[in-house]
Amino acid sequence: GPPPAEAPARLPGAWPLPRCDDDPIQAQLQMRATCRNYDSARPLPLPMLARLLQQVLMAQAQVETGPGVRFLKKNVPSAGSLHPLEAYVVARNVQGLPPGLYHYHATAHELGPLPAQPGDLDGFCHRLLAGQHWFATAQVLLILACRFERTFWKYRSHPKAYRAVTLDAGHVSQAIYSAATAQGLGAFVTA
């Protein structure tokens, strides 16, 4: 059968809200689109990738609250201010960057090549994306992986620890969409 209704029934006595269509942020959000089509022959300029990483994942500051206890300040929220998500970049067609698998270092704002590189980058991307071939050839794939030990440091044996990480991933995903849209880039987020 059909899915449930797209929205619940309207409530009687609801207050109509004014629209703010002249807001530049609203215009940018309306430009956001999920993109499954890429011109794989057109390389992505490295400064565009760097800007996206800086806007979304780079640590803007570090705060030390005690000996060995450091927290990062980023442009995205994180549960407990822990920022446990690490980013790995699969560069496929980036000007000035050899194809391969890199770790993004959020405090140094640099891409470090991983010592063990996939032998078959195409096959690696297809496996990584569970066969979703329509964007496996994108110029860049950004992989988010959690360092759970960072989250568990604060939320030991707490049922909300995993939930907090999924919220963090949602915040980062939306920020990626917004940063990509601002640069005229398409983006697609998948699990």
Secondary structure, 3 states (H helix, E strand, C coil): CCCCCCCCCCCCCCCCCCCCCCCHHHHHHHHCCECCCCCCCCCEEHHHHHHHHHHHCCCCEEEEEECCEEEEECCCCCHHHCCCEEEEEEECCEECECCEEEEEECCCCEEEECCCCCCCHHHHHHHHCCCCHHHCCCCEEEEEEECHHHHHHHCCCCCHHHHHHHHHHHHHHHHHHHHHHHCCCCECCCC
